[in-house]
Amino acid sequence: MFDFMDLEFEPAAPEFYIPEASECMRCGQCVSGCPTFRLFQIDEETPRRRLRTISKILVENLPVSADELAHLNNCVQCRACEISCPSQMRYGELFDQAQAKLQTPLKPLAKVAFYLIENKKPRAWLMPFVKGYLKSGLQKSLRNSGLLEKLNLANAEKLLNEPTLKPLFEHYPTNGVSRGKVALFTGCIAEHFDRETLEAAIKLLNANGFNVQIPKTQSCCGAIHKHNGQSATKLCENNLIVFNSLDVEAVIHVATGCGAMLSECENENFKRRLFDISDFLLANWSDNLQLLPSNLKIAVHEPCSQRNVLKNQQSTYALLQKIPNLTIETLANNQICCGSGGSYMLTHPENATKLHALKQQIINDANVDLVVSSNFGCVIHLNSDETKVVHPLILLENQLA
C-alpha cells in the first residue's frame, strides 16, 4: 500500500531561517539551556518570553515596558536556544533586529569605547598609558578610592592585562617550503591584549608551510556593535574590501566570537575563503610536523560562538590530539554560557559574575592542570587566580620542537 512512496528519499537538512517572532511555539525546549533562566528560575528570563517582547518590537509595533526591556537586555546572546529550537528559529538575528529598532542611546563611556574599537590609531595611542598605569603601582590605590566604580570603569579595569605596544608585521614568511599564502584576521583589541595567541597562530601556520599576511587596514568584526543595536555595516564593508583584495588561499580567524560574526557576512567570495584556525590547521597539518609530548591534563571549554554558531568544536579536540600523551577532557555543562558574552561581562557584571562562579565550580570539580578555550572573551573572563585558561593554539605552539 506504500508503493507510491519513495523510500530512498532523504530530506534536505533543515536550514535556520528568520520567522516572525510570533511564530515561536512556546514549547519550552529552549528553557533548560538558557543561562539567565539558570540564574533567576523565572519565565521572564527565558528565550520564549523574550521572543514575546521581540514580537512586540518587530511585528506588532507595540511599546514595551521597562521590565520587559530589562529582561530582554539580560540575554547573554549565547544562542543556545537556536540549537534546541524545533522551528530552527534564528533568535540571535531577531534579537539584533530588535536592538537596532529600539535605537537605545549610548552612554558617554560606551561612545568612547565604540570609537576606540572602530579606530586603530587612537587605540594604539592609548596603549602606552594603559601599560604605564599597570606598571606604576597606581592600580591598587585607584581601586581602593572608589573612583572606578563612580566612573563605571571598575569591571573593565579588572580585565586589563599588560598590552603589547609593538605592532605586528604585515608579512610572516615560512622558513620551509611554501604551501600557500593565508591572511590572519586579528580583530580590534586582540593585537594588544591577546598577542600571545596571534603569535602562536602565526608560528603554527608557518610551521605547516604557510606564509601569513596581516593587512593593517583591517577593522573590528563588528559583533559588539551589532549586538548592542549599533550599525556594523561600515566595519563589515571595510573587511570585505581589505580581505577580498588579497591573493590568499584563506582568511583565518583565531577567536570564535569574531569568526561567528564574520561567517554571517553576505559575501560568497569572502565566506568561501573564511576558516576557523582549528579547521584550517586540521585540514592542512603537515605529515612532517610532529609535536612534543605533554603529560598535562586539560579540559576544553567550548565557547557559545563555537558551539552554537560555527558548530566546529570537535576540531579543537582533534587538533589537540596532535600532542602525544595529552589528556583531554570535555568541561561539563559546556552548553551553559560562561557569562562572557562579548561585552556582556561589562554591561551586566553581576549576572556575568554569577555565571562565572558556576563555571568556576565545574572547573574546580574537573581537577585539571589547564583549561583551553577558543574565544578571547571567554579566556579573559574565566582566567583567575584559581584557574589558568589559554587558547588551545598556545598549548600547541608550546609543543613545537
C-alpha positions as CSV (number, residue, x, y, z in Angstrom):
1,M,0.0,0.0,0.0
2,F,3.0,2.2,0.3
3,D,4.3,1.6,-3.2
4,F,3.8,5.2,-4.1
5,M,6.3,6.4,-1.5
6,D,9.9,6.9,-2.4
7,L,11.7,5.1,0.4
8,E,15.0,6.2,-0.9
9,F,14.1,9.9,-0.4
10,E,16.4,11.7,2.0
11,P,15.0,15.1,3.1
12,A,17.4,18.0,3.0
13,A,18.9,19.1,6.3
14,P,16.8,22.0,7.7
15,E,18.3,25.4,7.5
16,F,17.9,28.2,10.0
17,Y,15.5,30.8,9.0
18,I,14.2,34.1,10.4
19,P,10.5,33.8,11.0
20,E,8.4,36.4,12.7
21,A,8.9,36.3,16.4
22,S,5.2,35.5,16.9
23,E,5.8,32.1,15.3
24,C,7.5,30.7,18.4
25,M,5.6,27.6,19.5
26,R,6.3,28.2,23.2
27,C,7.3,24.6,23.5
28,G,9.9,25.4,26.2
29,Q,12.7,23.2,24.7
30,C,15.0,26.3,24.9
31,V,14.5,26.9,28.6
32,S,16.9,24.5,30.2
33,G,19.9,25.7,28.2
34,C,19.3,29.4,28.9
35,P,21.9,30.8,31.3
36,T,19.8,33.5,32.7
37,F,17.0,31.0,33.4
38,R,19.6,29.1,35.4
39,L,20.3,32.2,37.4
40,F,16.7,33.5,38.0
41,Q,14.4,30.5,37.5
42,I,11.6,32.7,36.2
43,D,9.8,32.5,32.8
44,E,10.6,36.2,32.1
45,E,14.3,35.1,31.8
46,T,13.7,32.6,29.0
47,P,14.1,32.9,25.2
48,R,10.4,32.1,24.6
49,R,9.4,35.0,26.9
50,R,11.9,37.3,25.3
51,L,10.5,36.4,21.9
52,R,7.2,37.9,23.0
53,T,8.9,41.2,23.7
54,I,10.8,41.0,20.4
55,S,7.5,40.3,18.6
56,K,6.0,43.5,20.2
57,I,9.0,45.4,18.8
58,L,9.4,43.9,15.4
59,V,5.9,42.6,14.4
60,E,3.2,44.4,16.4
61,N,4.9,47.8,16.8
62,L,3.8,48.0,20.4
63,P,5.6,49.7,23.2
64,V,7.4,47.5,25.7
65,S,7.6,48.1,29.5
66,A,10.8,48.8,31.4
67,D,10.6,45.3,32.9
68,E,10.2,43.7,29.5
69,L,13.2,45.6,28.2
70,A,15.3,44.8,31.2
71,H,14.6,41.1,30.8
72,L,15.3,41.3,27.1
73,N,18.7,43.0,27.7
74,N,19.6,40.4,30.3
75,C,20.0,38.0,27.4
76,V,23.7,36.8,27.1
77,Q,23.2,36.2,23.4
78,C,24.7,32.8,23.6
79,R,22.2,31.4,21.0
80,A,21.9,28.1,22.8
81,C,18.2,28.4,22.2
82,E,18.7,28.2,18.4
83,I,20.3,24.7,18.8
84,S,17.3,23.3,20.7
85,C,14.5,25.1,18.8
86,P,12.4,22.7,16.7
87,S,11.4,25.6,14.5
88,Q,15.0,26.4,13.7
89,M,14.3,30.0,14.7
90,R,17.3,32.4,14.4
91,Y,16.8,34.0,17.8
92,G,20.2,35.9,17.5
93,E,19.2,37.7,14.3
94,L,15.8,38.6,15.8
95,F,17.4,39.9,18.9
96,D,19.8,42.1,16.9
97,Q,17.0,43.4,14.7
98,A,15.0,44.4,17.9
99,Q,18.1,46.1,19.4
100,A,18.6,48.0,16.1
101,K,14.9,49.1,16.0
102,L,15.0,50.3,19.7
103,Q,17.9,52.6,18.9
104,T,18.9,52.9,22.6
105,P,21.2,55.9,23.0
106,L,24.7,55.1,24.0
107,K,26.1,56.4,27.3
108,P,29.2,58.6,27.1
109,L,31.7,55.9,28.1
110,A,30.1,53.5,25.6
111,K,30.5,56.1,22.9
112,V,34.2,56.4,23.8
113,A,34.6,52.6,23.8
114,F,33.0,52.2,20.4
115,Y,35.1,54.9,19.0
116,L,38.3,53.2,20.2
117,I,37.1,49.9,18.8
118,E,36.5,51.4,15.4
119,N,39.7,53.5,15.2
120,K,43.0,51.8,15.3
121,K,45.3,54.8,15.7
122,P,43.7,56.4,18.7
123,R,43.5,52.9,20.3
124,A,47.2,52.4,19.7
125,W,48.0,55.9,21.2
126,L,46.1,54.9,24.3
127,M,48.0,51.7,25.0
128,P,51.2,53.2,26.4
129,F,49.1,55.0,29.0
130,V,47.4,51.7,29.9
131,K,50.8,49.9,30.2
132,G,52.1,52.8,32.3
133,Y,49.1,52.7,34.6
134,L,49.5,48.9,35.2
135,K,53.3,49.3,35.9
136,S,53.0,52.4,38.0
137,G,51.6,50.9,41.2
138,L,48.5,53.2,41.0
139,Q,46.2,50.3,40.4
140,K,45.7,49.3,44.0
141,S,45.2,52.9,45.3
142,L,42.8,53.7,42.5
143,R,40.7,50.6,43.1
144,N,40.5,51.4,46.8
145,S,39.5,55.0,46.1
146,G,36.1,54.1,44.7
147,L,36.6,56.4,41.7
148,L,36.5,53.5,39.2
149,E,33.0,52.5,40.5
150,K,31.8,56.1,40.2
151,L,33.0,56.2,36.6
152,N,31.6,52.7,35.8
153,L,35.1,51.6,34.9
154,A,35.7,49.0,37.7
155,N,34.6,46.0,35.7
156,A,36.6,46.9,32.6
157,E,39.7,47.7,34.7
158,K,39.6,44.3,36.4
159,L,40.0,42.6,33.0
160,L,43.1,44.7,32.0
161,N,46.3,42.9,31.3
162,E,49.5,44.4,30.1
163,P,49.1,45.4,26.4
164,T,51.7,44.8,23.7
165,L,52.7,48.0,22.1
166,K,54.8,46.9,19.1
167,P,52.5,46.3,16.0
168,L,52.5,43.0,14.1
169,F,54.4,42.8,10.9
170,E,52.5,42.7,7.6
171,H,54.2,39.5,6.4
172,Y,55.4,36.4,8.2
173,P,57.1,34.0,5.7
174,T,57.5,30.3,6.4
175,N,61.0,29.0,6.8
176,G,60.2,25.8,4.9
177,V,58.8,25.0,1.6
178,S,55.8,27.3,0.9
179,R,52.4,25.6,0.6
180,G,50.5,28.8,0.1
181,K,49.5,32.2,1.5
182,V,46.9,33.0,4.1
183,A,45.6,36.2,5.8
184,L,45.1,36.5,9.5
185,F,42.2,38.4,11.0
186,T,43.4,40.0,14.2
187,G,40.3,41.8,15.3
188,C,40.3,45.1,17.3
189,I,41.9,44.7,20.7
190,A,43.5,41.3,20.3
191,E,46.6,42.7,18.8
192,H,47.3,44.5,22.0
193,F,45.8,42.1,24.6
194,D,45.9,38.7,23.0
195,R,49.2,38.9,21.2
196,E,50.4,35.5,22.5
197,T,47.5,33.7,20.7
198,L,48.1,35.6,17.5
199,E,51.8,34.8,17.6
200,A,51.1,31.2,18.3
201,A,48.8,31.2,15.2
202,I,51.5,32.7,13.0
203,K,54.1,30.1,14.2
204,L,51.8,27.2,13.7
205,L,50.8,28.4,10.2
206,N,54.5,29.0,9.3
207,A,55.4,25.5,10.7
208,N,52.9,24.0,8.4
209,G,54.3,25.8,5.4
210,F,52.0,28.8,5.0
211,N,53.1,32.4,4.6
212,V,51.0,34.7,6.7
213,Q,49.8,38.2,5.7
214,I,48.3,40.6,8.3
215,P,46.7,43.6,6.5
216,K,47.0,46.8,8.6
217,T,43.8,48.3,7.2
218,Q,41.5,45.5,8.6
219,S,39.0,46.5,11.2
220,C,36.9,45.1,14.1
221,C,34.4,42.4,13.1
222,G,31.5,44.5,14.3
223,A,30.0,41.9,16.7
224,I,29.9,44.2,19.7
225,H,28.3,46.9,17.6
226,K,25.6,44.7,16.2
227,H,24.7,43.0,19.5
228,N,24.3,46.5,21.1
229,G,22.0,47.9,18.4
230,Q,24.7,49.8,16.5
231,S,25.5,49.5,12.9
232,A,28.3,47.3,11.9
233,T,27.9,47.9,8.2
234,K,31.0,50.1,7.7
235,L,33.2,47.7,9.6
236,C,32.0,44.7,7.6
237,E,32.3,46.5,4.3
238,N,35.9,47.6,5.1
239,N,36.9,44.0,5.9
240,L,35.3,42.7,2.8
241,I,37.3,45.2,0.7
242,V,40.6,44.5,2.5
243,F,40.5,40.7,2.5
244,N,38.9,40.2,-0.9
245,S,41.7,42.2,-2.5
246,L,44.3,39.8,-1.2
247,D,45.8,37.0,-3.2
248,V,45.5,34.3,-0.5
249,E,44.1,30.8,-0.1
250,A,42.3,31.5,3.1
251,V,41.3,34.2,5.6
252,I,41.8,32.8,9.1
253,H,40.3,33.9,12.4
254,V,41.5,32.7,15.9
255,A,38.7,34.0,18.1
256,T,35.4,32.2,17.6
257,G,33.4,35.3,18.6
258,C,34.9,37.2,15.7
259,G,34.5,34.2,13.5
260,A,30.8,33.8,14.2
261,M,30.3,37.4,13.2
262,L,32.5,37.2,10.1
263,S,30.8,33.9,9.0
264,E,27.5,35.8,8.7
265,C,28.8,38.4,6.2
266,E,26.8,38.2,3.0
267,N,29.7,37.8,0.5
268,E,30.3,34.5,-1.0
269,N,33.9,35.1,-2.1
270,F,34.8,36.1,1.5
271,K,32.8,33.3,3.1
272,R,34.3,30.7,0.8
273,R,37.8,31.5,2.0
274,L,37.0,32.1,5.7
275,F,38.3,29.5,8.1
276,D,38.5,29.0,11.8
277,I,42.1,28.3,12.5
278,S,41.4,24.9,14.1
279,D,39.6,23.8,11.0
280,F,42.4,25.1,8.7
281,L,45.3,23.6,10.7
282,L,43.5,20.2,11.0
283,A,42.9,20.1,7.2
284,N,46.4,21.2,6.3
285,W,48.6,19.7,9.0
286,S,51.9,18.7,7.6
287,D,52.8,15.0,7.8
288,N,56.3,16.0,8.7
289,L,55.3,18.2,11.7
290,Q,55.4,16.3,15.0
291,L,54.7,17.9,18.3
292,L,56.5,17.2,21.6
293,P,54.6,15.1,24.1
294,S,52.9,16.6,27.2
295,N,51.7,15.0,30.4
296,L,49.2,17.7,31.1
297,K,45.5,17.0,31.9
298,I,43.4,19.7,30.3
299,A,39.7,20.5,30.0
300,V,38.2,22.0,26.8
301,H,35.8,24.9,27.3
302,E,33.5,25.3,24.3
303,P,32.6,28.9,23.7
304,C,29.0,29.6,22.7
305,S,30.1,31.2,19.5
306,Q,31.8,27.9,18.6
307,R,29.1,25.5,19.8
308,N,26.0,27.4,18.6
309,V,27.2,29.4,15.6
310,L,30.3,27.9,14.0
311,K,29.4,24.4,15.3
312,N,33.0,23.2,14.9
313,Q,34.0,22.4,18.5
314,Q,35.2,18.9,17.5
315,S,38.0,20.4,15.5
316,T,39.6,21.7,18.7
317,Y,39.6,18.3,20.2
318,A,41.0,16.7,17.1
319,L,43.7,19.3,16.8
320,L,44.8,18.9,20.4
321,Q,45.1,15.2,19.8
322,K,48.2,16.1,17.8
323,I,50.0,16.4,21.1
324,P,51.2,13.0,22.3
325,N,50.3,11.9,25.9
326,L,48.0,14.9,26.4
327,T,44.9,14.0,28.5
328,I,41.9,15.9,27.0
329,E,38.5,16.1,28.8
330,T,35.3,18.0,27.9
331,L,34.4,20.5,30.5
332,A,31.0,19.6,32.0
333,N,28.0,21.7,31.1
334,N,29.7,23.3,28.1
335,Q,26.2,24.1,26.8
336,I,25.8,26.7,29.5
337,C,27.4,30.1,28.8
338,C,30.3,31.2,31.0
339,G,28.9,34.8,31.1
340,S,31.5,36.5,28.9
341,G,29.0,37.2,26.1
342,G,31.2,39.8,24.2
343,S,30.6,43.0,26.1
344,Y,28.0,41.3,28.5
345,M,30.6,40.9,31.2
346,L,30.9,44.7,31.2
347,T,27.3,45.7,30.7
348,H,25.9,43.0,33.1
349,P,28.7,42.3,35.6
350,E,26.5,40.9,38.3
351,N,25.0,38.2,36.0
352,A,28.3,37.6,34.4
353,T,30.0,37.1,37.8
354,K,27.3,34.6,38.9
355,L,27.7,32.6,35.6
356,H,31.5,32.7,36.1
357,A,31.1,31.3,39.6
358,L,29.0,28.4,38.3
359,K,31.6,27.7,35.6
360,Q,34.5,28.0,38.1
361,Q,32.9,25.3,40.3
362,I,32.7,23.0,37.3
363,I,36.4,23.7,36.6
364,N,37.4,23.0,40.2
365,D,35.5,19.7,40.1
366,A,37.3,18.7,36.8
367,N,40.7,18.8,38.7
368,V,42.8,19.6,35.6
369,D,46.1,21.4,35.0
370,L,44.8,23.8,32.4
371,V,41.6,24.9,30.7
372,V,41.6,25.8,27.0
373,S,39.0,28.0,25.2
374,S,39.0,29.2,21.6
375,N,37.5,32.6,22.3
376,F,39.4,35.6,23.6
377,G,36.5,37.0,25.6
378,C,35.9,33.7,27.4
379,V,39.6,33.4,28.2
380,I,39.9,36.8,29.9
381,H,36.5,36.3,31.7
382,L,37.4,32.8,33.0
383,N,41.1,33.5,33.9
384,S,41.5,33.9,37.6
385,D,43.9,33.1,40.5
386,E,42.3,29.7,40.7
387,T,42.3,28.8,37.0
388,K,44.7,29.2,34.1
389,V,42.8,29.5,30.8
390,V,44.6,29.8,27.4
391,H,43.7,29.5,23.8
392,P,44.5,25.9,22.5
393,L,46.9,27.4,20.0
394,I,49.2,28.4,22.8
395,L,49.4,24.9,24.1
396,L,50.1,23.6,20.5
397,E,52.7,26.2,19.8
398,N,54.5,25.3,23.1
399,Q,54.9,21.8,21.9
400,L,56.6,22.7,18.6
401,A,60.1,21.1,18.5
